[in-house]
Amino acid sequence: MSDTDVDDSAETRVPARPPRGGGPFGGAGMPAEKSMNFGPSAKRLLGRLRPERAKLVLVTLLAVVSVTLSVIGPKILGDATNILFEGVVSKSLPAGVTQEQVVDGLRLSGDTERADMLSGMNLDPGSGIDFAALSRVLLLVLAIYVGAFLFGWIQALVLNTVVQRTMYRLREDVESKINRLPLKYFDKMQRGELLSRVTNDIDNISQTLQQTLSQVLVSLLTVIGVLLAMFSISPLLACIALITIPATVFITAVIAKRSQKKFVDQWAHTGQLNAQIEEMYSGHAIVKVFGRSREVGSKFRAKNEELYETSFGAQFISGIIMPSMMFVGNLVYVGIAVVGGLQVATGAISLGSVQAFIQYSRQFTQPLTQLGSMANLLQSGVASAERVFELFDAEEQSTDPAQPVTPPAGRGRLVFEDVSFSYSADKPLISNLHLVAEPGQTIAIVGPTGAGKTTLVNLIMRFYELDSGRITLDGVNIRDMTRRDLRARTGMVLQDTWLFGGTIRDNIAYGRPDATEAEILDAAKATYVDRFVHSLPNGYDTVLDDEASNVSAGEKQLLTIARAFLAKPSVLILDEATSSVDTRTELLVQKAMSTLRQDRTSFVIAHRLSTIRDADLILVMESGAIVEQGTHTELLASGGAYYSLYNSQFAQATAVDEA
């Protein structure tokens, strides 16, 4: 198993730091934020709910029942008001007469307004309040509201399941997408910005769906149900209430249009700030050493101020919606109260109906107000969704072949045939490279910075695809193999160590989780990890903390070498693998590596030329081309590029010694 890879997620682990500059371990700045396209993004977000269609139908049915019961409640409660009011009025009238006689008597006396009002009631002069009827109505109202609560609670429970399952799938899809992205994507994306998209933005989407789906559904159903109930009571009062709808649409559209861009900027600045914080804290020691705390703090405060201003603007503008809607609702409430009172006075409508209508007016304006207030949540959530969808839309690495070829259990013969590669079309890097690496050979790659040394091994691992030519492993084109199979046959030890939070035993066995305890111990002893492990508090069960700061840099490197040793790959790649190890330990590791390299192809990238004197073949690279190749002795004798590199290092070492 590869030291770097157990599946295609290797791209997520290399490089170890946020990239800078061009090349395989460098990158450009953040991509520019696109302007938000609300409609398509919202539709795409809702499309994520498609696998939960059955539960969404159930949610809708439960919401319909709950809203229906809630809408019926005020009308029946109005009947209770009528029973009370009519009972009080009946008690004030003389017994033994009928309602018609009372009304006729009032008209004859000229009190037509009171006569009109009493004509619209159901009176029994002298009887008083019918408490039995009142009790039945109140119990019915209680049962209705309890039923509305229970159906609403079940609906919320089912909806919560829908949202959480949807977010579970979204996170899985994001993880899967990241594993399918090529290394060049991570060269161009700051680590903190990517983390913000897969954490903050997804959490924001979750909250948006959780808070808006139920509210939108219930609010729309409530508006429809209440509107029907109001028209059944008084078309005139219902028309007054309808003024709320165009006012709501106008206010929401005007304000949402202004807040839309603010929310896009808010989440863009959030990602940039996270990237800056991640970089600042991961390099905290370097910041302190070079005395850049003030500059870093100033940069942080500037970016934090930008985030504050955009967040404040987004929340302030969208926050105007709620009070604006409440103002419109209060105006409508006053209009209904005045007109309804006049209708009661004329006997056109009962007092209980007006009381029910006033409740309905509140029920009508409240969901409209909620819909308006949710505009800011929707804008924020869809802005986050668009950032996540940009990740989904990123170009993926080429897929593995449908019928992959598996080389024989191998010896690790690598052949480069007319290989050409460049990171950008206008800047050629490697051109027409030919190279044969035989099993058991140790091939050292040297050259100045930017010569293409690391690029060469990245091509072997298929972190990047060739522009032309091909690379074969034991006679099989590596493009005809799955990446998992290729990397399972390749071990890689980088200059920048990568260890995860876990025990030392688990870190050694990372490339071979099924390794036995004896195999782990053998690898540890062969790479001299066993020498320092026993000085740790819990030996092999010692848990490495964040950044593995409880072991030294050299010990980290030994652990990564042990990991590669245990994997026993066909091809071994050492990219300055001993740079963090002291001289004495380096000699020991070199001995261990000589055992590991037997019958395996080894590529060693080295800057200290003294460490690769015994290599079977040394390749000297300049500007992506192999300008010299041969053994250490042959290259020194030729007096070429290698001779110049070697003498420059020797001269530097001599100058240091003399100083």
Helices and strands as residue ranges (DSSP letters): G 8-12, H 38-47, G 50-52, H 53-92, H 99-108, H 112-119, H 131-180, H 183-188, H 191-196, I 197-201, H 202-233, H 235-241, H 244-282, H 284-289, H 293-319, H 321-345, H 351-393, E 414-421, E 430-437, E 442-446, H 453-460, E 468-473, E 476-477, G 478-480, H 483-488, E 490-493, H 504-508, G 509-511, H 517-526, H 530-533, G 539-541, G 546-548, H 553-567, E 571-575, H 583-596, E 601-605, G 609-612, E 617-622, E 625-630, H 632-638, H 641-658
